[in-house]
């Protein structure tokens, strides 16, 4: 998680201090790495490591350094950022980090691809580029190693709590406390120069009480800015009282633990393991804890409750809607409170993206995340926490539904529902909704992951995933949103398996199989489809015929993609049998055509002819004259492949008569051109010329948009389903 920056909190923006560290980092860019010095040079990107404790300003230093060198002559292709640790301390999967980086690069990331494949794609995308890669809050050396480019033109700036000895060619820079002058200057941003000048000794004492740590100094500066009547000495006294209160609380907790041999069971909800009231004692972290207690104690009770509930915010990202839903208050009240938290250094403003909607966003600083979670566990009951999360998710579902509804035409039920929403939940137009969705996407995906992993709100989880999927498809299209949709389908699958919901399981597996098939992972698609077939045929669900039929057809189509035409025909035949039992003539006609195409590829002309005749009969029964004519024409083509030219000519003439009845000029022209080719093969040149002349006349009378279709045109129009065999 990103640390509280030196530039945050009260007062004017601007980076303070760390000049020697910045100079050392600039110098290290040109120096050899540790592996090179040891005689083991590696042909990989350089890694500059900034190591420090949470709250030391390590991220602010990394941002200042990276911003200063990116975009220049050495690294003209800019700066990429990624965070490698989740709120709560778990590592971010490399697969997710790589996808985010590829999105920033504008490169395609195949949905469902494995971690190694994605890492290779990232390295290829970085090949030939000169970028600075800022990786914040690195969890482990192994995690970082997967992201380092394979060439020396890129620079990696890594931020970590400690050293990463397994990373090749790394130059470490360990940071500690600020110098006294910088620490006092940071306090001056909140206290003002008058209060510092009046009592410089107290200012030095306060800076020392903060351990000269940037995050603690920012919090205390925010407290001073919010209390203009207080002196710097008052802040020193309050800091000491905060430490004494924490010590007393710790002694009471230890005494209570001694009285009970067995600790009580945890009352924290899933996903939030029960911590002590504050993190384990550590002398180096004590200044930050004291400064946080000072800032928290100054808040009114409703604001303090809202602040600790922000630990529930997905990915640590907060906006007014999230805060209002968590706290159960109006959106304007939440908006004001968030601005106040940011001014006090308790939140970090997120720079607005171009075109983003939905108002300001904030980030919970990583150094405060554990403290907020401890407060949440100590001050709120599990039922209250669960209710807050449910309110947040319900608000998110409504926003996503509104985001999707704004793309629907006027007069539709979705638009009518949208008009009935409060103004704060509506979007002015499609562009505003798309901007909101893009800017909130990381938090929305995190919300879906967290609620599915939690398992207590599965109904809300299913609604959230469904609403998010619909919104993504509406604004980005199914193809562009496929990577995110793949992850969402996997989440649905997890809920369906946990709740024993065969229909949802079958639907999720089918959707995953479809994406696997589109991206060329046919073996994986087959596995998904077979599992979907098993779920769709579940005895408890008494078999879902639509899902079974779709699955059978998908399995057959995958075998066709693999070139296994015999198995494709077999599975299409099973789908036909199901369609016949349901009396679905349209499905029967379509599937008979695909069976015929499969048999044609194998050269089994009798089976191909039988299937095309069955397709023609089904189309005749449905009354679709055009489809009937196309099926008869395909029968003629197969007869020609089989060497039955005279018979093929008669069947082709029958297809032409059917096409004339349908009034489809394009189809008539295509059939006449085919008949002309057949006549040429039989040596009937006059008949061939007559057919070509009639075809040209038909095409001349066809609208321009239609005349572009040739004999081998769109499969939905003039092209028939059998392959062309010379």
DOFIBA-170343 format. One record per residue (C-alpha): residue in one letter; x, y, z. Coordinates in steps of 0.25 Angstrom, whole numbers, padded with zeros to 4 digits. Example, Ala and Ser with C-alpha at 12.3 -4.5 7.8 and 13.67 -1.06 7.14 Angstrom:
BEGIN
 rest    px    py    pz
    A  0049 -0018  0031
    S  0055 -0004  0029
This chain:
BEGIN
 rest    px    py    pz
    X  0000  0000  0000
    X  0005  0014 -0003
    X  0011  0021  0009
    X  0007  0035  0014
    X  0015  0044  0006
    X  0024  0055  0011
    X  0016  0065  0003
    X  0002  0061  0009
    X -0005  0067  0020
    X -0007  0081  0024
    X -0001  0093  0017
    X  0005  0095  0003
    X  0009  0084 -0006
    X  0024  0081 -0009
    X  0034  0071 -0006
    X  0043  0073  0006
    X  0056  0068  0010
    X  0063  0055  0006
    X  0073  0063 -0003
    X  0084  0053  0000
    X  0076  0041 -0003
    X  0071  0047 -0016
    X  0086  0050 -0020
    X  0090  0036 -0016
    X  0079  0030 -0025
    X  0083  0038 -0037
    X  0097  0034 -0035
    X  0093  0019 -0034
    X  0086  0020 -0047
    X  0100  0020 -0054
    X  0107  0011 -0044
    X  0109 -0004 -0045
    X  0099 -0013 -0038
    X  0103 -0023 -0027
    X  0103 -0035 -0036
    X  0112 -0027 -0046
    X  0122 -0023 -0035
    X  0122 -0038 -0031
    X  0126 -0042 -0045
    X  0112 -0048 -0048
    X  0106 -0038 -0058
    X  0092 -0040 -0063
    X  0085 -0036 -0075
    X  0073 -0030 -0068
    X  0067 -0017 -0064
    X  0074 -0009 -0053
    X  0067 -0009 -0039
    X  0068  0002 -0030
    X  0063 -0002 -0016
    X  0057  0009 -0006
    X  0056  0001  0007
    X  0049  0007  0019
    X  0038  0005  0030
    X  0024  0009  0027
    X  0022  0023  0030
    X  0037  0027  0026
    X  0033  0034  0013
    X  0039  0023  0005
    X  0028  0024 -0006
    X  0029  0039 -0006
    X  0044  0038 -0009
    X  0041  0028 -0020
    X  0031  0036 -0026
    X  0040  0049 -0026
    X  0052  0042 -0032
    X  0044  0034 -0042
    X  0036  0047 -0047
    X  0049  0054 -0048
    X  0056  0044 -0058
    X  0044  0039 -0066
    X  0041  0046 -0078
    X  0055  0051 -0080
    X  0066  0047 -0090
    X  0069  0034 -0082
    X  0055  0029 -0080
    X  0046  0036 -0091
    X  0035  0026 -0090
    X  0030  0031 -0077
    X  0026  0024 -0063
    X  0018  0012 -0060
    X  0013  0009 -0046
    X  0008 -0003 -0039
    X  0006 -0007 -0024
    X  0010 -0021 -0020
    X  0003 -0022 -0006
    X -0012 -0022 -0003
    X -0018 -0015  0009
    X -0017 -0024  0020
    X -0003 -0029  0016
    X -0005 -0040  0006
    X  0003 -0040 -0007
    X -0004 -0036 -0020
    X -0003 -0047 -0030
    X  0007 -0045 -0041
    X -0004 -0048 -0052
    X -0012 -0036 -0047
    X  0000 -0027 -0046
    X  0004 -0030 -0060
    X -0010 -0028 -0066
    X -0010 -0014 -0060
    X  0004 -0011 -0066
    X  0000 -0016 -0079
    X -0013 -0008 -0079
    X -0004  0005 -0076
    X  0005  0001 -0088
    X -0007 -0001 -0097
    X -0004 -0016 -0100
    X -0013 -0027 -0101
    X -0013 -0037 -0089
    X -0020 -0050 -0093
    X -0032 -0053 -0083
    X -0029 -0066 -0075
    X -0014 -0066 -0078
    X -0005 -0072 -0068
    X  0005 -0064 -0060
    X  0017 -0068 -0067
    X  0011 -0065 -0081
    X  0007 -0051 -0076
    X  0021 -0048 -0071
    X  0026 -0052 -0084
    X  0016 -0043 -0091
    X  0020 -0031 -0082
    X  0035 -0033 -0085
    X  0032 -0033 -0100
    X  0024 -0020 -0098
    X  0035 -0014 -0091
    X  0045 -0018 -0101
    X  0050 -0006 -0109
    X  0044  0004 -0098
    X  0052  0012 -0088
    X  0042  0014 -0076
    X  0043  0015 -0061
    X  0035  0004 -0054
    X  0031  0008 -0040
    X  0027 -0004 -0032
    X  0022  0001 -0018
    X  0021 -0008 -0006
    X  0028 -0020 -0011
    X  0024 -0032 -0003
    X  0036 -0042 -0007
    X  0048 -0043 -0016
    X  0041 -0054 -0024
    X  0029 -0045 -0027
    X  0039 -0034 -0032
    X  0047 -0043 -0040
    X  0035 -0047 -0049
    X  0034 -0032 -0053
    X  0048 -0028 -0056
    X  0050 -0026 -0071
    X  0060 -0034 -0079
    X  0068 -0022 -0084
    X  0076 -0011 -0078
    X  0068  0001 -0085
    X  0058  0001 -0074
    X  0060  0004 -0059
    X  0052 -0002 -0048
    X  0050  0006 -0035
    X  0045 -0003 -0024
    X  0040  0001 -0010
    X  0040 -0009  0001
    X  0041 -0011  0016
    X  0054 -0017  0016
    X  0065 -0023  0007
    X  0063 -0032 -0005
    X  0075 -0041 -0006
    X  0071 -0050 -0017
    X  0068 -0039 -0027
    X  0080 -0038 -0037
    X  0087 -0025 -0040
    X  0080 -0017 -0029
    X  0085 -0004 -0023
    X  0079 -0002 -0009
    X  0076  0011 -0002
    X  0071  0010  0012
    X  0064  0022  0018
    X  0061  0026  0032
    X  0057  0038  0040
    X  0057  0053  0034
    X  0067  0063  0038
    X  0063  0072  0049
    X  0061  0085  0040
    X  0052  0077  0030
    X  0044  0071  0041
    X  0041  0085  0047
    X  0038  0090  0034
    X  0028  0079  0032
    X  0021  0083  0045
    X  0021  0097  0041
    X  0012  0094  0030
    X  0001  0091  0040
    X  0005  0100  0051
    X  0009  0112  0043
    X  0022  0120  0045
    X  0017  0128  0057
    X  0015  0116  0066
    X  0028  0110  0062
    X  0036  0123  0064
    X  0029  0126  0078
    X  0033  0112  0083
    X  0045  0106  0075
    X  0049  0097  0087
    X  0035  0091  0087
    X  0035  0089  0072
    X  0048  0082  0073
    X  0042  0073  0084
    X  0030  0070  0076
    X  0038  0066  0064
    X  0046  0057  0073
    X  0033  0051  0079
    X  0029  0048  0064
    X  0042  0041  0062
    X  0045  0051  0051
    X  0036  0041  0043
    X  0029  0048  0031
    X  0015  0041  0033
    X  0015  0044  0048
    X  0019  0058  0045
    X  0008  0060  0035
    X -0002  0055  0045
    X  0002  0064  0056
    X  0003  0076  0046
    X -0011  0073  0042
    X -0016  0073  0057
    X -0009  0086  0059
    X -0016  0092  0046
    X -0029  0087  0051
    X -0027  0094  0065
    X -0021  0108  0063
    X -0024  0111  0077
    X -0014  0100  0082
    X  0001  0103  0084
    X  0012  0094  0080
    X  0014  0090  0094
    X  0000  0086  0095
    X  0003  0076  0084
    X  0015  0071  0091
    X  0007  0068  0103
    X -0005  0061  0095
    X  0006  0052  0089
    X  0011  0048  0102
    X -0003  0046  0107
    X -0006  0037  0095
    X  0006  0028  0098
    X  0002  0027  0113
    X -0012  0023  0109
    X -0007  0013  0100
    X  0002  0007  0110
    X -0009  0006  0120
    X -0018 -0001  0110
    X -0007 -0011  0107
    X -0005 -0014  0122
    X -0020 -0017  0124
    X -0020 -0026  0112
    X -0008 -0034  0117
    X -0015 -0035  0130
    X -0028 -0040  0124
    X -0020 -0050  0116
    X -0013 -0055  0128
    X -0027 -0058  0135
    X -0032 -0066  0124
    X -0023 -0078  0120
    X -0030 -0080  0107
    X -0033 -0067  0098
    X -0047 -0065  0094
    X -0051 -0068  0080
    X -0049 -0057  0070
    X -0061 -0048  0067
    X -0055 -0042  0055
    X -0062 -0045  0041
    X -0055 -0053  0031
    X -0045 -0046  0024
    X -0041 -0038  0036
    X -0033 -0046  0046
    X -0034 -0042  0060
    X -0022 -0033  0063
    X -0019 -0026  0077
    X -0024 -0012  0079
    X -0012 -0007  0073
    X -0001 -0015  0065
    X  0010 -0022  0073
    X  0019 -0012  0081
    X  0031 -0007  0073
    X  0039  0005  0078
    X  0041  0010  0063
    X  0026  0010  0060
    X  0022  0016  0073
    X  0023  0031  0068
    X  0013  0028  0057
    X  0004  0021  0066
    X  0004  0032  0076
    X  0001  0042  0065
    X -0010  0034  0059
    X -0017  0033  0073
    X -0015  0048  0074
    X -0022  0051  0061
    X -0033  0040  0063
    X -0036  0045  0077
    X -0039  0059  0072
    X -0050  0054  0062
    X -0064  0055  0066
    X -0070  0041  0069
    X -0078  0040  0055
    X -0065  0044  0047
    X -0056  0035  0056
    X -0066  0023  0053
    X -0066  0026  0038
    X -0051  0027  0038
    X -0049  0013  0044
    X -0059  0007  0034
    X -0051  0012  0023
    X -0042  0000  0026
    X -0053 -0008  0018
    X -0052  0000  0006
    X -0048 -0009 -0006
    X -0033 -0007 -0010
    X -0032  0004  0000
    X -0039  0014 -0010
    X -0050  0023 -0004
    X -0060  0032 -0010
    X -0072  0039 -0005
    X -0082  0028 -0008
    X -0073  0018 -0002
    X -0071  0025  0011
    X -0086  0029  0011
    X -0091  0015  0010
    X -0081  0010  0020
    X -0085  0020  0030
    X -0100  0021  0027
    X -0099  0036  0025
    X -0103  0045  0013
    X -0093  0047  0002
    X -0090  0062  0004
    X -0087  0059  0019
    X -0077  0048  0014
    X -0071  0057  0004
    X -0068  0067  0014
    X -0062  0057  0024
    X -0053  0051  0014
    X -0048  0065  0010
    X -0045  0067  0025
    X -0038  0054  0026
    X -0029  0057  0015
    X -0026  0071  0021
    X -0022  0064  0034
    X -0013  0054  0027
    X -0022  0042  0029
    X -0025  0040  0014
    X -0017  0042  0002
    X -0024  0049 -0010
    X -0023  0041 -0023
    X -0020  0050 -0035
    X -0032  0051 -0044
    X -0031  0043 -0057
    X -0035  0051 -0070
    X -0050  0048 -0073
    X -0052  0042 -0059
    X -0066  0044 -0053
    X -0072  0042 -0039
    X -0064  0052 -0031
    X -0051  0052 -0023
    X -0044  0039 -0019
    X -0035  0036 -0007
    X -0026  0025 -0003
    X -0024  0020  0011
    X -0009  0021  0014
    X -0003  0008  0015
    X  0004  0012  0028
    X -0009  0014  0035
    X -0016  0002  0029
    X -0013 -0007  0041
    X -0016  0004  0051
    X -0030  0006  0045
    X -0033 -0009  0044
    X -0029 -0011  0059
    X -0039  0001  0063
    X -0049 -0006  0054
    X -0048 -0019  0062
    X -0047 -0012  0075
    X -0059 -0002  0074
    X -0069 -0009  0065
    X -0077 -0022  0066
    X -0076 -0032  0055
    X -0091 -0030  0052
    X -0089 -0015  0050
    X -0077 -0018  0041
    X -0084 -0028  0033
    X -0096 -0018  0031
    X -0087 -0007  0027
    X -0081 -0016  0016
    X -0094 -0020  0011
    X -0098 -0005  0010
    X -0086 -0002  0002
    X -0088 -0013 -0007
    X -0103 -0010 -0009
    X -0099  0004 -0013
    X -0089 -0001 -0022
    X -0099 -0010 -0029
    X -0108  0002 -0031
    X -0097  0010 -0037
    X -0093 -0001 -0047
    X -0108 -0003 -0051
    X -0109  0012 -0053
    X -0096  0012 -0061
    X -0102  0001 -0070
    X -0116  0007 -0071
    X -0110  0020 -0077
    X -0106  0013 -0089
    X -0120  0007 -0092
    X -0129  0015 -0102
    X -0139  0025 -0096
    X -0153  0019 -0093
    X -0147  0005 -0088
    X -0150  0000 -0074
    X -0136  0002 -0071
    X -0137  0017 -0074
    X -0150  0018 -0066
    X -0143  0011 -0054
    X -0131  0021 -0055
    X -0141  0033 -0055
    X -0146  0028 -0042
    X -0132  0028 -0035
    X -0128  0040 -0026
    X -0119  0050 -0033
    X -0106  0045 -0026
    X -0108  0032 -0032
    X -0110  0036 -0047
    X -0100  0039 -0058
    X -0102  0051 -0067
    X -0099  0043 -0079
    X -0091  0031 -0085
    X -0078  0038 -0085
    X -0079  0042 -0070
    X -0083  0027 -0067
    X -0071  0022 -0075
    X -0062  0031 -0068
    X -0067  0027 -0054
    X -0066  0012 -0058
    X -0051  0014 -0063
    X -0047  0021 -0051
    X -0054  0012 -0041
    X -0050 -0001 -0048
    X -0039 -0005 -0038
    X -0048 -0003 -0026
    X -0060 -0010 -0033
    X -0052 -0022 -0037
    X -0046 -0022 -0022
    X -0060 -0022 -0017
    X -0064 -0034 -0025
    X -0052 -0042 -0020
    X -0054 -0038 -0006
    X -0068 -0041 -0005
    X -0067 -0055 -0012
    X -0055 -0058 -0003
    X -0063 -0054  0010
    X -0074 -0064  0007
    X -0084 -0057  0016
    X -0092 -0048  0006
    X -0092 -0058 -0006
    X -0106 -0052 -0011
    X -0100 -0039 -0012
    X -0087 -0044 -0018
    X -0095 -0050 -0030
    X -0102 -0037 -0032
    X -0090 -0029 -0031
    X -0082 -0038 -0041
    X -0094 -0038 -0051
    X -0096 -0023 -0050
    X -0081 -0021 -0052
    X -0081 -0030 -0064
    X -0093 -0023 -0071
    X -0086 -0010 -0069
    X -0073 -0014 -0075
    X -0079 -0020 -0087
    X -0088 -0008 -0089
    X -0077  0002 -0089
    X -0065 -0006 -0094
    X -0071 -0018 -0102
    X -0069 -0032 -0099
    X -0056 -0034 -0106
    X -0049 -0022 -0100
    X -0054 -0026 -0086
    X -0051 -0040 -0087
    X -0039 -0041 -0077
    X -0048 -0034 -0066
    X -0060 -0043 -0070
    X -0051 -0056 -0069
    X -0048 -0052 -0055
    X -0062 -0049 -0052
    X -0067 -0062 -0057
    X -0057 -0069 -0049
    X -0063 -0062 -0036
    X -0077 -0066 -0040
    X -0072 -0081 -0042
    X -0066 -0080 -0028
    X -0079 -0075 -0022
    X -0087 -0086 -0030
    X -0078 -0097 -0025
    X -0079 -0092 -0011
    X -0094 -0091 -0011
    X -0097 -0103 -0019
    X -0104 -0096 -0031
    X -0102 -0105 -0043
    X -0109 -0095 -0053
    X -0100 -0083 -0049
    X -0088 -0093 -0049
    X -0091 -0098 -0063
    X -0093 -0083 -0068
    X -0080 -0079 -0062
    X -0072 -0091 -0068
    X -0079 -0088 -0082
    X -0075 -0074 -0081
    X -0061 -0077 -0077
    X -0060 -0088 -0088
    X -0065 -0078 -0099
    X -0053 -0068 -0095
    X -0043 -0079 -0095
    X -0048 -0084 -0109
    X -0047 -0070 -0114
    X -0033 -0068 -0109
    X -0028 -0081 -0115
    X -0028 -0090 -0102
    X -0036 -0101 -0108
    X -0032 -0112 -0098
    X -0035 -0103 -0087
    X -0049 -0099 -0093
    X -0052 -0114 -0095
    X -0050 -0116 -0080
    X -0059 -0105 -0077
    X -0070 -0109 -0086
    X -0069 -0124 -0081
    X -0070 -0119 -0067
    X -0082 -0110 -0071
    X -0089 -0121 -0077
    X -0088 -0129 -0064
    X -0094 -0117 -0056
    X -0105 -0115 -0066
    X -0109 -0130 -0065
    X -0109 -0129 -0050
    X -0120 -0138 -0045
    X -0124 -0128 -0034
    X -0126 -0118 -0045
    X -0134 -0128 -0054
    X -0125 -0124 -0065
    X -0125 -0111 -0072
    X -0128 -0114 -0087
    X -0124 -0100 -0092
    X -0111 -0101 -0085
    X -0109 -0115 -0089
    X -0111 -0112 -0103
    X -0102 -0100 -0103
    X -0091 -0108 -0096
    X -0092 -0120 -0106
    X -0091 -0110 -0118
    X -0079 -0103 -0111
    X -0072 -0116 -0110
    X -0075 -0120 -0124
    X -0070 -0106 -0129
    X -0057 -0108 -0121
    X -0054 -0121 -0127
    X -0057 -0115 -0141
    X -0047 -0104 -0137
    X -0037 -0115 -0134
    X -0040 -0122 -0148
    X -0046 -0134 -0141
    X -0058 -0134 -0151
    X -0062 -0148 -0147
    X -0064 -0144 -0132
    X -0070 -0131 -0136
    X -0081 -0138 -0144
    X -0083 -0148 -0133
    X -0085 -0136 -0123
    X -0094 -0128 -0132
    X -0102 -0141 -0134
    X -0105 -0141 -0119
    X -0109 -0127 -0119
    X -0119 -0130 -0131
    X -0125 -0141 -0123
    X -0127 -0132 -0111
    X -0133 -0121 -0121
    X -0142 -0131 -0127
    X -0147 -0135 -0113
    X -0150 -0121 -0110
    X -0157 -0119 -0124
    X -0147 -0107 -0127
    X -0147 -0107 -0142
    X -0138 -0095 -0144
    X -0127 -0102 -0135
    X -0129 -0115 -0143
    X -0127 -0108 -0156
    X -0115 -0101 -0152
    X -0108 -0113 -0145
    X -0111 -0122 -0158
    X -0104 -0112 -0166
    X -0092 -0112 -0157
    X -0092 -0128 -0157
    X -0092 -0127 -0172
    X -0080 -0118 -0172
    X -0073 -0127 -0163
    X -0075 -0139 -0171
    X -0071 -0131 -0184
    X -0058 -0129 -0178
    X -0056 -0144 -0176
    X -0060 -0147 -0190
    X -0072 -0155 -0185
    X -0082 -0150 -0196
    X -0094 -0159 -0193
    X -0094 -0154 -0178
    X -0092 -0140 -0183
    X -0104 -0141 -0193
    X -0113 -0147 -0183
    X -0110 -0136 -0173
    X -0112 -0125 -0183
    X -0125 -0131 -0188
    X -0129 -0132 -0173
    X -0125 -0117 -0171
    X -0133 -0113 -0184
    X -0146 -0121 -0179
    X -0145 -0113 -0165
    X -0143 -0100 -0172
    X -0155 -0103 -0181
    X -0164 -0106 -0168
    X -0160 -0093 -0162
    X -0164 -0085 -0174
    X -0150 -0079 -0177
    X -0149 -0079 -0192
    X -0135 -0073 -0192
    X -0129 -0083 -0183
    X -0137 -0094 -0190
    X -0131 -0090 -0203
    X -0117 -0089 -0197
    X -0118 -0103 -0191
    X -0122 -0109 -0205
    X -0111 -0101 -0212
    X -0101 -0108 -0202
    X -0107 -0121 -0205
    X -0103 -0118 -0220
    X -0089 -0114 -0216
    X -0087 -0128 -0208
    X -0093 -0135 -0220
    X -0083 -0128 -0229
    X -0071 -0132 -0219
    X -0076 -0147 -0220
    X -0075 -0146 -0235
    X -0090 -0146 -0238
    X -0090 -0134 -0247
    X -0103 -0137 -0254
    X -0111 -0138 -0241
    X -0103 -0126 -0236
    X -0108 -0118 -0247
    X -0123 -0122 -0245
    X -0122 -0119 -0230
    X -0115 -0106 -0233
    X -0127 -0102 -0242
    X -0136 -0105 -0231
    X -0129 -0097 -0221
    X -0129 -0085 -0231
    X -0145 -0086 -0232
    X -0146 -0086 -0217
    X -0137 -0074 -0217
    X -0145 -0067 -0227
    X -0157 -0069 -0219
    X -0150 -0063 -0207
    X -0147 -0050 -0214
    X -0132 -0050 -0210
    X -0125 -0045 -0222
    X -0111 -0047 -0216
    X -0114 -0062 -0213
    X -0120 -0063 -0227
    X -0107 -0057 -0233
    X -0098 -0066 -0225
    X -0106 -0078 -0229
    X -0105 -0074 -0244
    X -0090 -0072 -0243
    X -0089 -0086 -0237
    X -0098 -0092 -0247
    X -0089 -0085 -0258
    X -0077 -0092 -0252
    X -0084 -0106 -0252
    X -0088 -0104 -0267
    X -0074 -0101 -0271
    X -0070 -0114 -0264
    X -0080 -0121 -0272
    X -0076 -0114 -0285
    X -0089 -0106 -0286
    X -0083 -0092 -0290
    X -0096 -0086 -0295
    X -0103 -0089 -0282
    X -0091 -0084 -0274
    X -0091 -0071 -0281
    X -0106 -0069 -0279
    X -0105 -0071 -0264
    X -0093 -0061 -0263
    X -0101 -0051 -0271
    X -0113 -0053 -0262
    X -0104 -0052 -0249
    X -0098 -0039 -0254
    X -0112 -0033 -0257
    X -0116 -0037 -0243
    X -0104 -0031 -0236
    X -0106 -0018 -0244
    X -0120 -0017 -0238
    X -0115 -0020 -0224
    X -0112 -0008 -0214
    X -0097 -0004 -0213
    X -0097 -0010 -0199
    X -0101 -0023 -0204
    X -0093 -0024 -0217
    X -0080 -0025 -0209
    X -0084 -0039 -0205
    X -0078 -0050 -0214
    X -0081 -0064 -0216
    X -0072 -0068 -0204
    X -0078 -0057 -0195
    X -0084 -0056 -0181
    X -0088 -0069 -0176
    X -0101 -0063 -0171
    X -0104 -0059 -0186
    X -0099 -0066 -0198
    X -0088 -0074 -0193
    X -0093 -0088 -0189
    X -0087 -0096 -0178
    X -0080 -0107 -0186
    X -0065 -0104 -0188
    X -0060 -0101 -0202
    X -0053 -0113 -0208
    X -0045 -0112 -0221
